[in-house]
Amino acid sequence: MILNAPQGASFVALGVMGVAMSLFKLNYLIVALPNLMNLVF
């Protein structure tokens, strides 16, 4: 139990980090997409 608790917490932290990074990338794409369209067209 003592060994499983830090692993579980680290997996939860990694999951939160992954979700935050994916949301950040999605937000970056939403912001950058109109700029890319302006450059292309």
PQR file with spaces between the fields and no chain letter, atoms N, CA, C, O and H, PARSE charges and radii, in Angstrom:
ATOM       1  N    MET     1       0.832   -1.206    0.000 -0.4000 1.5000
ATOM       2  CA   MET     1       0.000    0.000    0.000 -0.0000 2.0000
ATOM       3  C    MET     1       0.867    1.256    0.000  0.5500 1.7000
ATOM       4  O    MET     1       0.550    2.241   -0.667 -0.5500 1.4000
ATOM       5  N    ILE     2       1.967    1.209    0.758 -0.4000 1.5000
ATOM       6  CA   ILE     2       2.821    2.397    0.839 -0.0000 2.0000
ATOM       7  C    ILE     2       3.498    2.659   -0.511  0.5500 1.7000
ATOM       8  O    ILE     2       3.690    3.809   -0.908 -0.5500 1.4000
ATOM       9  H    ILE     2       2.224    0.408    1.300  0.4000 1.0000
ATOM      10  N    LEU     3       3.860    1.563   -1.217 -0.4000 1.5000
ATOM      11  CA   LEU     3       4.520    1.735   -2.504 -0.0000 2.0000
ATOM      12  C    LEU     3       3.524    2.130   -3.587  0.5500 1.7000
ATOM      13  O    LEU     3       3.891    2.804   -4.550 -0.5500 1.4000
ATOM      14  H    LEU     3       3.705    0.629   -0.895  0.4000 1.0000
ATOM      15  N    ASN     4       2.276    1.720   -3.439 -0.4000 1.5000
ATOM      16  CA   ASN     4       1.293    2.000   -4.483 -0.0000 2.0000
ATOM      17  C    ASN     4       0.801    3.444   -4.448  0.5500 1.7000
ATOM      18  O    ASN     4       0.400    3.992   -5.475 -0.5500 1.4000
ATOM      19  H    ASN     4       1.978    1.172   -2.657  0.4000 1.0000
ATOM      20  N    ALA     5       0.831    4.058   -3.273 -0.4000 1.5000
ATOM      21  CA   ALA     5       0.292    5.413   -3.163 -0.0000 2.0000
ATOM      22  C    ALA     5       1.088    6.430   -3.994  0.5500 1.7000
ATOM      23  O    ALA     5       0.474    7.199   -4.734 -0.5500 1.4000
ATOM      24  H    ALA     5       1.157    3.613   -2.438  0.4000 1.0000
ATOM      25  N    PRO     6       2.423    6.471   -3.907 -0.5600 1.5000
ATOM      26  CA   PRO     6       3.155    7.438   -4.733  0.2800 2.0000
ATOM      27  C    PRO     6       2.984    7.166   -6.227  0.5500 1.7000
ATOM      28  O    PRO     6       2.898    8.102   -7.021 -0.5500 1.4000
ATOM      29  N    GLN     7       2.933    5.895   -6.611 -0.4000 1.5000
ATOM      30  CA   GLN     7       2.744    5.587   -8.029 -0.0000 2.0000
ATOM      31  C    GLN     7       1.388    6.096   -8.503  0.5500 1.7000
ATOM      32  O    GLN     7       1.284    6.685   -9.580 -0.5500 1.4000
ATOM      33  H    GLN     7       3.003    5.134   -5.966  0.4000 1.0000
ATOM      34  N    GLY     8       0.347    5.870   -7.699 -0.4000 1.5000
ATOM      35  CA   GLY     8      -0.979    6.346   -8.078 -0.0000 2.0000
ATOM      36  C    GLY     8      -1.004    7.862   -8.203  0.5500 1.7000
ATOM      37  O    GLY     8      -1.592    8.409   -9.137 -0.5500 1.4000
ATOM      38  H    GLY     8       0.432    5.392   -6.825  0.4000 1.0000
ATOM      39  N    ALA     9      -0.355    8.543   -7.247 -0.4000 1.5000
ATOM      40  CA   ALA     9      -0.329   10.005   -7.289 -0.0000 2.0000
ATOM      41  C    ALA     9       0.436   10.482   -8.516  0.5500 1.7000
ATOM      42  O    ALA     9       0.039   11.460   -9.150 -0.5500 1.4000
ATOM      43  H    ALA     9       0.122    8.099   -6.488  0.4000 1.0000
ATOM      44  N    SER    10       1.531    9.803   -8.860 -0.4000 1.5000
ATOM      45  CA   SER    10       2.311   10.222  -10.019 -0.0000 2.0000
ATOM      46  C    SER    10       1.526    9.970  -11.303  0.5500 1.7000
ATOM      47  O    SER    10       1.595   10.761  -12.243 -0.5500 1.4000
ATOM      48  H    SER    10       1.853    9.008   -8.346  0.4000 1.0000
ATOM      49  N    PHE    11       0.766    8.849  -11.339 -0.4000 1.5000
ATOM      50  CA   PHE    11      -0.048    8.599  -12.536 -0.0000 2.0000
ATOM      51  C    PHE    11      -1.138    9.652  -12.673  0.5500 1.7000
ATOM      52  O    PHE    11      -1.432   10.105  -13.780 -0.5500 1.4000
ATOM      53  H    PHE    11       0.710    8.206  -10.575  0.4000 1.0000
ATOM      54  N    VAL    12      -1.742   10.046  -11.546 -0.4000 1.5000
ATOM      55  CA   VAL    12      -2.763   11.094  -11.596 -0.0000 2.0000
ATOM      56  C    VAL    12      -2.146   12.407  -12.061  0.5500 1.7000
ATOM      57  O    VAL    12      -2.741   13.133  -12.857 -0.5500 1.4000
ATOM      58  H    VAL    12      -1.503    9.678  -10.647  0.4000 1.0000
ATOM      59  N    ALA    13      -0.943   12.712  -11.557 -0.4000 1.5000
ATOM      60  CA   ALA    13      -0.273   13.955  -11.957 -0.0000 2.0000
ATOM      61  C    ALA    13       0.053   13.920  -13.448  0.5500 1.7000
ATOM      62  O    ALA    13      -0.117   14.919  -14.148 -0.5500 1.4000
ATOM      63  H    ALA    13      -0.459   12.122  -10.909  0.4000 1.0000
ATOM      64  N    LEU    14       0.523   12.766  -13.935 -0.4000 1.5000
ATOM      65  CA   LEU    14       0.825   12.646  -15.360 -0.0000 2.0000
ATOM      66  C    LEU    14      -0.446   12.798  -16.190  0.5500 1.7000
ATOM      67  O    LEU    14      -0.421   13.420  -17.251 -0.5500 1.4000
ATOM      68  H    LEU    14       0.661   11.954  -13.367  0.4000 1.0000
ATOM      69  N    GLY    15      -1.548   12.236  -15.717 -0.4000 1.5000
ATOM      70  CA   GLY    15      -2.810   12.377  -16.433 -0.0000 2.0000
ATOM      71  C    GLY    15      -3.248   13.834  -16.509  0.5500 1.7000
ATOM      72  O    GLY    15      -3.686   14.311  -17.556 -0.5500 1.4000
ATOM      73  H    GLY    15      -1.568   11.731  -14.854  0.4000 1.0000
ATOM      74  N    VAL    16      -3.124   14.532  -15.382 -0.4000 1.5000
ATOM      75  CA   VAL    16      -3.506   15.954  -15.357 -0.0000 2.0000
ATOM      76  C    VAL    16      -2.602   16.758  -16.287  0.5500 1.7000
ATOM      77  O    VAL    16      -3.070   17.631  -17.018 -0.5500 1.4000
ATOM      78  H    VAL    16      -2.768   14.145  -14.532  0.4000 1.0000
ATOM      79  N    MET    17      -1.296   16.457  -16.255 -0.4000 1.5000
ATOM      80  CA   MET    17      -0.368   17.164  -17.129 -0.0000 2.0000
ATOM      81  C    MET    17      -0.702   16.895  -18.592  0.5500 1.7000
ATOM      82  O    MET    17      -0.660   17.806  -19.419 -0.5500 1.4000
ATOM      83  H    MET    17      -0.916   15.748  -15.661  0.4000 1.0000
ATOM      84  N    GLY    18      -1.036   15.638  -18.913 -0.4000 1.5000
ATOM      85  CA   GLY    18      -1.376   15.306  -20.299 -0.0000 2.0000
ATOM      86  C    GLY    18      -2.620   16.043  -20.764  0.5500 1.7000
ATOM      87  O    GLY    18      -2.671   16.551  -21.884 -0.5500 1.4000
ATOM      88  H    GLY    18      -1.070   14.898  -18.241  0.4000 1.0000
ATOM      89  N    VAL    19      -3.630   16.100  -19.889 -0.4000 1.5000
ATOM      90  CA   VAL    19      -4.863   16.803  -20.262 -0.0000 2.0000
ATOM      91  C    VAL    19      -4.591   18.294  -20.435  0.5500 1.7000
ATOM      92  O    VAL    19      -5.100   18.916  -21.367 -0.5500 1.4000
ATOM      93  H    VAL    19      -3.589   15.687  -18.979  0.4000 1.0000
ATOM      94  N    ALA    20      -3.783   18.869  -19.533 -0.4000 1.5000
ATOM      95  CA   ALA    20      -3.475   20.295  -19.622 -0.0000 2.0000
ATOM      96  C    ALA    20      -2.696   20.601  -20.900  0.5500 1.7000
ATOM      97  O    ALA    20      -2.952   21.607  -21.562 -0.5500 1.4000
ATOM      98  H    ALA    20      -3.369   18.363  -18.776  0.4000 1.0000
ATOM      99  N    MET    21      -1.740   19.726  -21.247 -0.4000 1.5000
ATOM     100  CA   MET    21      -0.959   19.949  -22.465 -0.0000 2.0000
ATOM     101  C    MET    21      -1.837   19.826  -23.706  0.5500 1.7000
ATOM     102  O    MET    21      -1.685   20.598  -24.653 -0.5500 1.4000
ATOM     103  H    MET    21      -1.532   18.909  -20.710  0.4000 1.0000
ATOM     104  N    SER    22      -2.761   18.853  -23.708 -0.4000 1.5000
ATOM     105  CA   SER    22      -3.632   18.685  -24.864 -0.0000 2.0000
ATOM     106  C    SER    22      -4.555   19.895  -25.007  0.5500 1.7000
ATOM     107  O    SER    22      -4.799   20.364  -26.119 -0.5500 1.4000
ATOM     108  H    SER    22      -2.884   18.225  -22.939  0.4000 1.0000
ATOM     109  N    LEU    23      -5.070   20.401  -23.878 -0.4000 1.5000
ATOM     110  CA   LEU    23      -5.919   21.589  -23.941 -0.0000 2.0000
ATOM     111  C    LEU    23      -5.113   22.794  -24.408  0.5500 1.7000
ATOM     112  O    LEU    23      -5.616   23.613  -25.177 -0.5500 1.4000
ATOM     113  H    LEU    23      -4.872   20.020  -22.975  0.4000 1.0000
ATOM     114  N    PHE    24      -3.867   22.909  -23.952 -0.4000 1.5000
ATOM     115  CA   PHE    24      -3.019   24.021  -24.371 -0.0000 2.0000
ATOM     116  C    PHE    24      -2.747   23.956  -25.867  0.5500 1.7000
ATOM     117  O    PHE    24      -2.788   24.976  -26.556 -0.5500 1.4000
ATOM     118  H    PHE    24      -3.459   22.244  -23.328  0.4000 1.0000
ATOM     119  N    LYS    25      -2.464   22.733  -26.378 -0.4000 1.5000
ATOM     120  CA   LYS    25      -2.225   22.577  -27.810 -0.0000 2.0000
ATOM     121  C    LYS    25      -3.476   22.899  -28.605  0.5500 1.7000
ATOM     122  O    LYS    25      -3.396   23.534  -29.657 -0.5500 1.4000
ATOM     123  H    LYS    25      -2.431   21.905  -25.818  0.4000 1.0000
ATOM     124  N    LEU    26      -4.641   22.465  -28.111 -0.4000 1.5000
ATOM     125  CA   LEU    26      -5.896   22.745  -28.805 -0.0000 2.0000
ATOM     126  C    LEU    26      -6.161   24.242  -28.834  0.5500 1.7000
ATOM     127  O    LEU    26      -6.567   24.780  -29.863 -0.5500 1.4000
ATOM     128  H    LEU    26      -4.706   21.950  -27.256  0.4000 1.0000
ATOM     129  N    ASN    27      -5.934   24.922  -27.706 -0.4000 1.5000
ATOM     130  CA   ASN    27      -6.114   26.366  -27.645 -0.0000 2.0000
ATOM     131  C    ASN    27      -5.134   27.059  -28.593  0.5500 1.7000
ATOM     132  O    ASN    27      -5.493   28.031  -29.257 -0.5500 1.4000
ATOM     133  H    ASN    27      -5.604   24.484  -26.870  0.4000 1.0000
ATOM     134  N    TYR    28      -3.884   26.551  -28.656 -0.4000 1.5000
ATOM     135  CA   TYR    28      -2.882   27.142  -29.540 -0.0000 2.0000
ATOM     136  C    TYR    28      -3.295   26.979  -30.997  0.5500 1.7000
ATOM     137  O    TYR    28      -3.116   27.892  -31.804 -0.5500 1.4000
ATOM     138  H    TYR    28      -3.593   25.761  -28.117  0.4000 1.0000
ATOM     139  N    LEU    29      -3.852   25.806  -31.335 -0.4000 1.5000
ATOM     140  CA   LEU    29      -4.306   25.582  -32.708 -0.0000 2.0000
ATOM     141  C    LEU    29      -5.462   26.513  -33.049  0.5500 1.7000
ATOM     142  O    LEU    29      -5.520   27.061  -34.150 -0.5500 1.4000
ATOM     143  H    LEU    29      -3.997   25.065  -30.680  0.4000 1.0000
ATOM     144  N    ILE    30      -6.389   26.690  -32.094 -0.4000 1.5000
ATOM     145  CA   ILE    30      -7.535   27.565  -32.353 -0.0000 2.0000
ATOM     146  C    ILE    30      -7.063   28.999  -32.564  0.5500 1.7000
ATOM     147  O    ILE    30      -7.619   29.723  -33.391 -0.5500 1.4000
ATOM     148  H    ILE    30      -6.342   26.244  -31.200  0.4000 1.0000
ATOM     149  N    VAL    31      -6.036   29.412  -31.816 -0.4000 1.5000
ATOM     150  CA   VAL    31      -5.526   30.777  -31.961 -0.0000 2.0000
ATOM     151  C    VAL    31      -4.697   30.919  -33.228  0.5500 1.7000
ATOM     152  O    VAL    31      -4.767   31.945  -33.904 -0.5500 1.4000
ATOM     153  H    VAL    31      -5.584   28.825  -31.144  0.4000 1.0000
ATOM     154  N    ALA    32      -3.899   29.878  -33.560 -0.4000 1.5000
ATOM     155  CA   ALA    32      -2.962   29.997  -34.682 -0.0000 2.0000
ATOM     156  C    ALA    32      -3.633   29.740  -36.024  0.5500 1.7000
ATOM     157  O    ALA    32      -3.137   30.196  -37.054 -0.5500 1.4000
ATOM     158  H    ALA    32      -3.843   29.045  -33.010  0.4000 1.0000
ATOM     159  N    LEU    33      -4.751   29.019  -36.033 -0.4000 1.5000
ATOM     160  CA   LEU    33      -5.370   28.644  -37.303 -0.0000 2.0000
ATOM     161  C    LEU    33      -5.795   29.856  -38.142  0.5500 1.7000
ATOM     162  O    LEU    33      -5.497   29.882  -39.337 -0.5500 1.4000
ATOM     163  H    LEU    33      -5.154   28.648  -35.196  0.4000 1.0000
ATOM     164  N    PRO    34      -6.477   30.863  -37.572 -0.5600 1.5000
ATOM     165  CA   PRO    34      -6.825   32.033  -38.384  0.2800 2.0000
ATOM     166  C    PRO    34      -5.592   32.764  -38.911  0.5500 1.7000
ATOM     167  O    PRO    34      -5.609   33.281  -40.028 -0.5500 1.4000
ATOM     168  N    ASN    35      -4.517   32.810  -38.108 -0.4000 1.5000
ATOM     169  CA   ASN    35      -3.298   33.461  -38.571 -0.0000 2.0000
ATOM     170  C    ASN    35      -2.695   32.705  -39.747  0.5500 1.7000
ATOM     171  O    ASN    35      -2.215   33.317  -40.701 -0.5500 1.4000
ATOM     172  H    ASN    35      -4.503   32.389  -37.201  0.4000 1.0000
ATOM     173  N    LEU    36      -2.718   31.379  -39.682 -0.4000 1.5000
ATOM     174  CA   LEU    36      -2.216   30.583  -40.795 -0.0000 2.0000
ATOM     175  C    LEU    36      -3.079   30.788  -42.028  0.5500 1.7000
ATOM     176  O    LEU    36      -2.562   30.846  -43.144 -0.5500 1.4000
ATOM     177  H    LEU    36      -3.108   30.882  -38.907  0.4000 1.0000
ATOM     178  N    MET    37      -4.380   30.898  -41.842 -0.4000 1.5000
ATOM     179  CA   MET    37      -5.272   31.134  -42.978 -0.0000 2.0000
ATOM     180  C    MET    37      -4.969   32.486  -43.614  0.5500 1.7000
ATOM     181  O    MET    37      -4.988   32.626  -44.837 -0.5500 1.4000
ATOM     182  H    MET    37      -4.800   30.850  -40.936  0.4000 1.0000
ATOM     183  N    ASN    38      -4.691   33.475  -42.776 -0.4000 1.5000
ATOM     184  CA   ASN    38      -4.364   34.798  -43.314 -0.0000 2.0000
ATOM     185  C    ASN    38      -3.054   34.755  -44.099  0.5500 1.7000
ATOM     186  O    ASN    38      -2.914   35.451  -45.104 -0.5500 1.4000
ATOM     187  H    ASN    38      -4.675   33.362  -41.783  0.4000 1.0000
ATOM     188  N    LEU    39      -2.093   33.943  -43.648 -0.4000 1.5000
ATOM     189  CA   LEU    39      -0.833   33.841  -44.367 -0.0000 2.0000
ATOM     190  C    LEU    39      -1.015   33.108  -45.687  0.5500 1.7000
ATOM     191  O    LEU    39      -0.433   33.491  -46.702 -0.5500 1.4000
ATOM     192  H    LEU    39      -2.207   33.377  -42.831  0.4000 1.0000
ATOM     193  N    VAL    40      -1.829   32.047  -45.672 -0.4000 1.5000
ATOM     194  CA   VAL    40      -1.987   31.242  -46.895 -0.0000 2.0000
ATOM     195  C    VAL    40      -2.812   32.001  -47.922  0.5500 1.7000
ATOM     196  O    VAL    40      -2.444   32.075  -49.095 -0.5500 1.4000
ATOM     197  H    VAL    40      -2.302   31.736  -44.848  0.4000 1.0000
ATOM     198  N    PHE    41      -3.939   32.571  -47.472 -0.4000 1.5000
ATOM     199  CA   PHE    41      -4.820   33.263  -48.416 -0.0000 2.0000
ATOM     200  C    PHE    41      -4.553   34.756  -48.377  0.5500 1.7000
ATOM     201  O    PHE    41      -5.193   35.517  -49.101 -0.5500 1.4000
ATOM     202  H    PHE    41      -4.238   32.511  -46.519  0.4000 1.0000
